[in-house]
Amino acid sequence: MKIKSIESFPINMTFLPEVSPHMLRALTHGTALALCRVVLEDGAVGYGDSGGTDRSWVGRSALEALRHCRDSGIQMACYDAVGRSLDVPAHVLMGRQARARVPFAYWTIDLPPDLFAQQVRHAASLGYTVYKFKCRPWWDPVEQVEAAARVAPPNFRAWLDFNGHLREARLALPILKALSQYEFVGGFESPIPQRDVEGYKILRRKIDRPIAIHYGGGCCHVRSDPGYDPGVNAAVQIREELCDGFVLGGGDVDELRQIAGVAHEFRKPFWIQTVGTALRAAWIAHLASTCQEALLSSLAAHDLWVRDVTSVPRVTGGYLPVPEGPGLGVEVDEKAAAELRTAPPEPDIKRISTVVYPDGLRWHFANELQRHEAFYFGDLPGFIRGVRLEVREDDGSRTFSELHSRCEKAPVVEG
């Protein structure tokens, strides 16, 4: 069962118009993806939604690629193609299936309170009961949660992801306690940097909500200081009881299942998260269905696209049915894929983001990373009641150009 050919090409996706301006201001979440197509010598075709650049696998065994290929797009496409060749679902090739439906969550980055509420209604209309939401210091989280809780169905819950922005237990406790008063809040993800062992032990003792953390590493969006949050290894996380559950990335199948084995041994539930197309959602569903402790809601953010290359079964009651049929169990829309391949990319627009405080103080930033690090390093206070974010796109004016140039050197403070 050898690989005959590997093709990879970019696809330019489009976010839903209501969330697009907020998604596009974040450097970590763009619309440029890739589609990988693997053809086997017997004619079976499989697809993945990333990578596809390692052509050394052409002529080699697709079965070997299931275990040893580190190109995630090729590995995913091989699970699809081999499953189709053998007429078995991908989960059969991954392990013993534990369940035929897996809990799945809706997801976005940070949003203004009114739009967060609108997205909660939208997610509930799609069948979701869990929303993974980025909490950021340039918004008032209580205002966000209040707005969303007013419109959420009774069984709908949000997990609030801080990526370490609460900085330390002393600062985190009053905010987490205030948010815990809302039944709508189901749990917290990575509230403080994951290097802070004692801080997590304090939070678990004093906060009446589950806490999830990234398995065996850090969680913060800091690039200028690699030592800011290296985290601690999983042995310490488990031994010191730092969390109630884990967050796993969307990497290699064997690595994920090895971690799943550790989680099962210590009864730590987890979710798998990685942003991609509905192909990625199908892959996650197959993989999570073979993991006993994949009991928290995984995500692929596939419902954020205006148009996708395929579709998966509808989420019902918060659960995504594992697609039936061979391989990933979904069919790629070749016409949609071709049109997305030729679709124009999102234009590279300069933006100035401004953190506005209730007293009128305004901090201007040239990019998202600069803003993240200013809060991580304590240059300005976060999560203040009434704080908000404003974003201004390049309008070609001299005033914009001059202010943006100043911000590139350092944040500009006014007021």
N, C-alpha and C positions, 0 to 999 in steps of 0.2 A: 504494500500500500504506500507507494511513493508519491511525493509531491511533484507534480508536473510543472506548475507555474505559480508564481506569487506576484500579484499586482497590488499596488497601493496608490491611492490618489486622494487628494484633499477634497473635502466637501465643506461648503460654507452654509452653515445653519443660520436660522433666524429665531431669536427669542420671541416669546409672546409680547405684543406691543406694550402691555401694561407694566411688565417687569424689565423690559429691554434696557431702558436708560440706567437702571440700577445695576443690572448685571454687567453692562458694558463699561461702567466706571471701575470695575474690579479687575485688576490685572490678572487674577488667578482664574477667571472664568470667562472664556471667550467663545466665539461661534465657529472658529476654524477647527474642524475635526478631520479625521482621516477614515477612509473605508479600505479595508484589506480584503482581497479576494484570493482564495487558495483553490487551485484545481488539482485533483488527484489524477493519477494515470488511468483510473477506471472511469473518469468523467465526473465523479462527485465534486460538487462545488460547495465551499463554505465561506462565510463572511465573518470578519471581525471589525470593530469600530475604532481601531487605533493602530499605530505602528505599521508593520508590513515592510520594513526597510531591510531586514536581514535576509538577503537573497541566498545566503549560504545554505539555506534549507531546501532549495530546489534540488531535486534528485534524491533527497534523503527520505527516511521513513516518516510518515505523518504520525504513526503511533509513537515513535520516539519523540516527536515534537510535543506531544501531549504532556510529557514529563520534563523535557529538557530545554525546550525553546523558551528563551527569556524575552522574546518580542511578544508583548501581550496581544497585539492584533493577530499575529500569525497563530499563536496558541489558541485563541478563541476561534479563529476560522478553521483550525484543524479539528477542534471539538465538534464544530458544525459539520465539516466535510466527512470526517471519519464516522460520525453518527449516522449521516445519510448513507454512506457506503455500506455500513453494517445494519442499517435499518433499526437503530436504537436511539433513544433520546440521549442527549449529552450527559445527563446526570448518571446514566448507567456507566459511562466511562469515568466518572469522577468518584463514585462511591455508592454505598447503599443509601437509598432514599429514605429519609425519616418522615417526610410529610409532602403532600402534593400541592399545598398552598403555603406561601411564605409571607410573613408580615412585611409590608412595604410602606414607605413614608413619602410624603411630598417634601419638597425642599426648595428654599431660595436663600440668597444672602440677605443682609439687613435691608429693611424697607421702612418707609415712613409708617406711622401707626395706622392711618386710614387705608393704605395699600396693603399692609399686613392683614388687616381685617378682611379686605376684599379677597385676598389670596386664601385665607382660611375658608371663606365661603366657597371659593372655586375648588379648593382641594376636597372639601367635603362633598361637593357635587360630583366629583370624579370617583368617589368611593373610598377616599383615604380617611383614616381616623387618627393619623399621627402626622405632624408637621415638624421637620427638623429646620430650625430657624437660627440664623446667625445673629447673635446679640453683639452690638458694637458700641464702643464708648461715646460715639458721636450721636447717639440717640438716647432718649429716656426710656429704659426698658419697661418701667411700670406703665407709662403711657402707651407703649406698644401693646403690652399684654392686656391692659384694660380694654383697649379698642378691639382686639381680637377676641377676647373672652366674651364680649357682649354678643357676638354673632356666631360663636362656635356651637355646634350641636353638643348635647350633654356628654356624649362619649368621646369627644374629640380632644386630643391632647397635643401640646407642643413641647418638644425638647429644645432647650435654649443652649446654643453653642457659643461660648465666649472665646474660644481659642486662647485662653490664658489672660485675657484682657482685664480681669479683675485683680490681677497682679499679686495679691497676697491675701491670706485668710482674714486679716483685720479689716481690709477694705471690702472683701467679698461678702462677709457675713451679713451686714445690714441689707445689702441689695438682694442676696439670695433669700433671706428671710422674708423680705417684702414680697418677692415674687412667689414664694411658696404659699402665700395666703390665697392664691388663685388656684382653684381646682383644675383650671385649664392647663396649668404648667405640670407636665408629666415628669420632667427630670432635667438635669443640667449636664452639659458636656464640657469637659476641660475648663472649669471656671478660672483656674490660676495656672501658672506655668507648671509643667509636669515634673520638673526637677524638685519641687517643693513637697517633700515627703511629709513633713510635720504639718504643713498647711492642709494637705488633703485629709490627714487624720483628724484634724480639728473640724473641717467642714463636714465630714461624714458623721461625726458625733453630734453636731449642732444643727444640721439641716435635715428636714423631714422630706426629702425627695431623693431618688436614686441619682448617682453620679456616674457618668461613663467617661472613660479616658482612652486616648490612643494607645494601643498595645505596644509596650516596650520602647517608647520614644518620647519626643517632645510634641508640642502642639502650637507653638507661637509663630506668627508671621514676621520673623525678624531675619534680615539677611546681612546687615552690616556687622553683627556680632554673633558668629557661629556658636559661641559658648553661652548665649543667653538662655536657651532652654534645650539642653540635650536630653532632658527627661531622665528616667531611670529604667533599668531593664525590667522585663516582665516578672522575673523572680522576686524583685523588690516590690513591685506593684501588688503582687499576690500575697506575699508573706506579710507585708505591712497593711494589707487590706485597705488600699487606697481608693478603691472604686467598687461599684456594684456591677459594672459591666464594661465591655470593651468596644472600641471602634476599630474596625479593620479596613485597610485600604483595598483597592481592587487589583491586586497583583497576581502573581503566579498561583495556579490552582493548588499545587502540592504544598506550597508555603502556607497558604490560607488554611488548608485542611490540617496541616501540622499544628497551627495555632488553635484551630477549632478543637483538636484533641486535647490540648492543654486546658482550654476553656471548659471542656466537658469534664475533665478530671477534677477541676476546682469549682465546678458549677457556676461559672461566670457567663451569663448570656452576652451576646454580642450582636452587632449589625455590621454589614458590609456596605461601604459607600464609595462610589466613584461616579463622576458625572459623565454621561455619554448618551448615545442614542438608545432607541428601544432594543437594539441588538445587545447592548450592555445590560439592560434590564433583564432580558431573557437569560443571559449568561449568569447574572447574579442569582436569578430565581433557581436555575438548575443547581448551582453550587450550594446556595444556602439550604436547598431542600435536602442535601446530604449531610448537614451539620446539626447535630442534636441541639447545640446551644445557640443556634441562629434564631433566637426567640425575640429579639428586638427588631424594630422595623428597618430593613435595609433600604437603600435608595440608589437610583441612577439619574434622577432629575430629568427623566425622558419626557415628562409631560410639560416641559417648559418650551418645547420647540413648536413653531408654527407648522412645520412639515418635517416628517421623519422618513427614514429609509425603509422602515418596516413598522409593525405594530405588535403589541403583546396583548394578552387577554386583559380585560378591564379589571382594575382593582375593585374588590367587593368586600365591604365590611372591614377594610384595612388590610386585606390579603390579596396577593397577586397569585393566581393559579399558575403553576409551572406549565409553560407551553407544551402541548402534546405533539407527538410526531417525532421523526428522526432529527438528529442534530439539535440545534437550538430550538427547533420547532416553530420557527417563524420564516416567512418568505420575504426576501428583499425586493422592494419595488424598484425594478431596474430603471424605469422611466424617472422616478423621483430621484434615484441616485445620480443618474446622468444630468438631470437639471440642477441638482445641488452641486454637482462637480463644476458646472459652468456658471453657477450663480456668483455674482460679484461679492468679494469679501466686504466685511464691515469697514468703512473708511477709518483711517487712523486719525482720530480727532483729539486735539489737545483739550484738556479739561482743567479747570480750577475748582477744587472742592473746598468748601468753607464750613468750618464748624462754628455754629452761632450759639452763643450762650444767652441766657435770659437777660443778663445785665447789658447786652449789646456788644460784648467783646466778640471779635471775629478772628479766627485763625484760618489763613488761606494756605492750601497745599497744592503742589504741582502734580502729585500722583498718589495712588493708594498706599504704596509701600511706605512712602515718607510719612503719611498720616498714621499708619499702623505703628511705626516705630516711635513717633512722637508720644503716643499714648503709652506704649510699653515702657518707655524710658522715663515716664513721669513728667514730661515737659508741660503737660496740661492735664487738668482733671477730667475724668471720664464718668459717664453714666449719671450726669447731673440732671435733676428734674428740670424739664423744659429745654434741654439742649437738642439741637437738630442739625442736620447736614443739608447744605445747599450746593448744587453743582452747576457750574457755568461752562458751556461749551464755547470753543473758539468762534467768535463772531467776526473775525477779521479786523477788529478794531485795534487801534494803537494802545488803548488803555488795557485791553486784555493781554496783548503781547508783552507789554512792559511788566504787568503784574505777574504773568506766568514766568517770565525770565527771572524776576526777583524770587519767586517761590522755588524755582529749580535750585537756587543756591541755598535757601533756607526758608522755612515757613515764615509767612508774613503775618504780623499781628496788628490789628486795628481796633480802635474803640477804647 
